Amino acid sequence: MHVQQNNRFSSQSICKILVNAKLISPDQARDLIRREKGVKESLYNAGKNSVYKGLSRQEAVVRMTLIDVMVHLRPKSRNQPGTFLDEEIIYRALAGAWKLEFIKVDPLDLDLNLVTGFISKSFAFKHLLLPVKVAAGKLMVATPDPFNLEAIKDVEMVSKLKVVPMLSPRSDIEKLIQEFFGFRYSISAAQDLFAGKGVDLGNLERFVTLTPQGDLPPTDQHIVNAVNHLFTYSFDQKASDIHIEPKRDICLVRMRIDGALHTVYKLPKQLHNAVISRIKTLSGLDMAEKRRPQDGRIKMVKEETGVEIRVSTIPVAFGEKVVMRIMDPDILFQDLEKLGFSGQDLSKY
């Protein structure tokens, strides 16, 4: 982020906005500024901020902002006793003061081709810019640094669209850039591999069965990464099911979230069999059997918690469809307070 050149991100400016919004007191503001340098150095030593990796200590400390310090220290909210300021609350306050639109990006609303189609991962990560959508001939871009005008002009030149920056928490943008560009790279690399070498996907299934699990060759690693991403993404979104279904020209990846089935990815059709093969390998299913339904299961560990995934395959018009039921204790057993009831409805229930 090129925030060190813009006084809007100075510690005094941020504190002034938060004090005016009654989120912190003047005494809290002075304490934050007093502790700022020490906290930044601690964050650099701990490697907490991946966006600053590769920089010297001095460069990193200069480029960090008071927001990094506050996210780490979690100061108490002045106007809501018992709560702490998090990154979203801080950025919402800044957006209001700067007359900018705030956006909490929902990954389910993003299109993989749009996110990765205009800019490279290195550019996106360097400037923390995430294309979100095109509306009325304008490209909406989520960023924690809406005043990086040079980078925004570069995006306008490449996209041939007027760019409208929207303020969004930095950690969200960092995470989404890593996920979307990483998944796009795995898909593109696998697609190039199959197209370049003329690999027959039917043969690839037999190839995978001959390979011990956990010792896959580099040529198969892109599919492994792509499937791993699907599982990680489903955990993050608290999905209960994953559906992978072949169509005539594409492969649909859908996830059931809060009872509704969302299309999250549309993969190239030529990768469908490879993805199914990887899932069959993990779940111990017969790779050669494609004409009859099969059932299996996968055991995974998510943040030290065991998760069971039940896998079912069934032949359909354009190949094999796979449905995976995620038996995640965090989803199956939730506290009533976390189900979305209002206080009044919860007491009635």
N, C-alpha and C positions, 0 to 999 in steps of 0.2 A: 504493500500500500504506500502511496506517495503522500501520506497525510502530513509528514513533517513540514511540507512546504505550504500548508494551508492552515491559517490561524484559527479556522473553525474547529479544528481538532486539538487546539492547545488545551492544556489542563485547565487553565482559567476559564476558557470559553465553555467547556463541557460542564465544569462545576457551576458556572453561572446559570446555565440552562436547567440543570437538575435542581438547583436551589430555587429558581423561579417556579419550577414545576412542583415544588414542595416535596421532592423525593428524598432530598438530603438537607441537613441543616448547614448553616455556615461553618459551624464547628467541625462537622464531618468533612466538609470540603477542604478545610485547612489541614485536617489530619491526613486526608488522602494525598494531597499535594506533598506533605512532609514525608510520607512513606513511599512516594512514587518510585524514586530511583532505586531504592533497595529491593522493592518488589519486582521491578523490571529485571534487575540483575538475577534475582532468584528464579524468575520464570525462564530467563535465557539459559541458566545453568541446568535447569530441570528439563529443558527441551520441550516446554509446554506448548509453544507456539510454532507449529510446523512451517508457517509462512515465513518465519525469520531464520530458518535453517540455512546454513551456508554463509550467513553474515557474521562479521566480527561482533564481539560483545558491544563495542561502542556504536556500531551501525544499528544493531538490533534495538538497543536501548533508546536510540534517537527515533527509530521508526515505530516503536510501540507507543500506544496512547494510554491515557488514563482509563480508557474503557477496559483495556487488558487488566489493569490493576484492580479495577472494581469487580470484574468478573471473578478474579481470584479471591479477593477479600470478602465479597458478598456483604456490603454494608447494609445495615437495617434501613428499611423504608420509613421515612418520616411520617407519611400520611396514611400508612397502613401498618399499624403496630403488629409485631409478630411475623412480618414478612420481610424478605430480603430482596434487594435489587438484583435482577438477573440481566443477562445480555439483551433480551427482548424488551424489557421495560425501559432500559437505557436508550436503545435505538428508537423506540417509539417516541420517547420524549424529544430526542434530537430531531426526528422527522417532523414533529409538530412545530418545533422552533424554527426549522429551516424551510417550512412550507413545502415539504416533499411528501410523496406518497410512501407509506411504509408497507412492506409486504413480508408476510411470513410464508415462504415458499412451500407449497405442498408438492412433494415429488410426484404424486399421482396426476397432477395437472401439467407436468412437463412432458414435452415430446423429445425423445432421444435425438432425432435428426435435427431439430431446431437448436437444442442446447449445444450440440457438438458440430453443427454445420457451418457456422459463421467464423468461429475463431478456434485456434489451437489450444490444447491443454496448457502448454507452457505460458501462452499469453493470458489465458483465463486465470491461471493460478497466480501469475505475477501481479496482475491488476485486480484480481478477485471480481471478475465480471461474469455473470451468468445470464445468458439470453433466456427469457421466460416465455414470451409470446409475441406474436405480431398482431396488432390491432389498429385499424384505421390507417394502414400504411406506415405504422411506426413500430419499431422494435423495442419492447419493454425489457430492460436489463436490470436485474437485481444486483446490488453491490453495497458493501459497507462504506465505500468511498465515492460518493456521487460527484465529487469535485475534481476527480482525475480527468480533466477535460481532454488532455492529449490522447489518452487511451480510448475515451469515448469517441473522439473524432476518427481514430483508426478503425473502430468498429463500424462507424457510419460509412467510411470509404469502402470497406470490404462488403458490407451488407447492402449498400445503396439505399439504406433506410434511415430515417430520422430516429435517433436513439433517445429514449426517455428513461433516465436512471430512476430507480426506486430503491429506497434505503432498506437494507435487510441485515440481520445479524451476521457478523463475519464467520462465526463457527458454522452456521448453516450453509453459507456459500462455499466455504472450504470443503465441507463434507460432500456436498452435492457435486462439486467439480470433480472430486476424486472418484466418486461413485459412477457418475455418468460417463466421464471420459475414460475411466478404467474399463467399464463394461463395453463402451464403443470400440476401444482398442482391441479387446479380446475378440469381439465379434468380427471386426474388420480383418484382424490377423488370421483368424480361422478361415474366413471367407477367401482371403488371398491365398492361403495355403491350399485349400481344396481346388480353387480355380487354377492356380499356377501349376500344380502337379497332377491335375486330373485325377485326384483321389476319388475312388468309388466309395460312397458312404456305406453301401452294403458291406463292402470289404472292411471298412473301418470298424464295424461292429465286431467282426471276428478278431480284428487286430487288437481291440480293447480287451477282449476276453483273455487273450494270451498274455496280457501285461499285468503283473502283480499290482494290486491296489496300493497307492502310496509311492509307486515307483514308475509313474507314467513318463513316457518319453517327451522331450521338449516339443515335438510336433503336436502333441495332444494337449499341451498345457493351456492353450487359449480357451479350449472348451471347458477344461477343468475350472479355470478362473471365472468363466461366464456362468457356469452352474453354481459355483460357490457364491457368486454375487447374487444370484436369484434367491438363494437361501437366506443370505445376510439381509437382503432388501426386504424379504417377507417377514423376517424377525423384527426389523426396524418398524415396519408398518403394522405390526401385530395382525398379520393375515392369518386366517384359519385354514385356507386352502390355496393351492397353486394349481392352475390348469394350463397345460401345454398342449395346444391343439393345432394340427396341420390343416391349412386351407390349400386351395389350388396354387396360389403364388406366394403365400407367406406362412409364417408360423406365429400363431397368437400365444402370448404369455399373459394370463389373467390371474388376478389374485382376489380372493374374497376378503373384504375388509369391512367390518361392521355390518356384515350380512349382505353387502352388495358386491357384485363381481365387477372388477375394474380391469380394463385392458391396460397393462403397464408397458408392454413391449410388443413390437411387431418385428420378428426376426426374419432374415433371409431364409427362404424355404430350404435351400441347400444345406443349412446347418441343423435342420430339425432332427434328422436321424442321429447325428453326432451327439446332440444334447440328450436325446432319449437313451442312447447307448450309455452315456455317462451315468445317468440316473439308474438305469438297469444294473450297471456295475456296482453302484453304491448299495442298491437294495437287494442284491443277490438274485436277480431274476434271470431267466433263460434268455440270453441275447438273441439266439437264433429263432425263437418262437415269436412270430408276429401276427399269427392268425387267430390266436385265442387270448382271452383276457388273462392277466396274471396279477397276483397280489404279492407285495413284499413290504419291507420296512427298513428304515434307516435310523440309526441312533446318532444323535449329534449332541455336542455340548455348546450351550450358549451362555456365556458369562457364568461359568461354573455350574450351570443348571442343565440337567439332562432333558433333552427334547427328543420325542419320538415322532418320526414322520412315516405315515402309512401310505404306501404307493400302490396305485392301481393303474393298469394299462388296459386299453381296449382298442381293437382295430376299428378304424373309421374310414370314410371314403378316400382320404388322401394320405393315409399312413396310420401311425399309432398315436392315440391320445393318451396322455398321462394326467392323472389327478392325484395330488399329494395332500393329504390331510395332516396339518401340523398340530400335534398333541403337546402344545406348550402350556405348562402349568400356569405361567403368568397370564395367559389368555383364558384358559379354562376356568381358573379359580381366581376371581377378582373380588375385592372388597366392594360392598354395596355403594360406598361413598365414591368409588371411582367409575361408576357406571353411567354418570351423567345426570342423575336425579337432581332436581332443585332441592333446597333444604326442606321446603314445604312438602313436596311430593315424596321425599325420602322418609319423612316422619309418618306420612300417611301409609306408605308401603309397609 
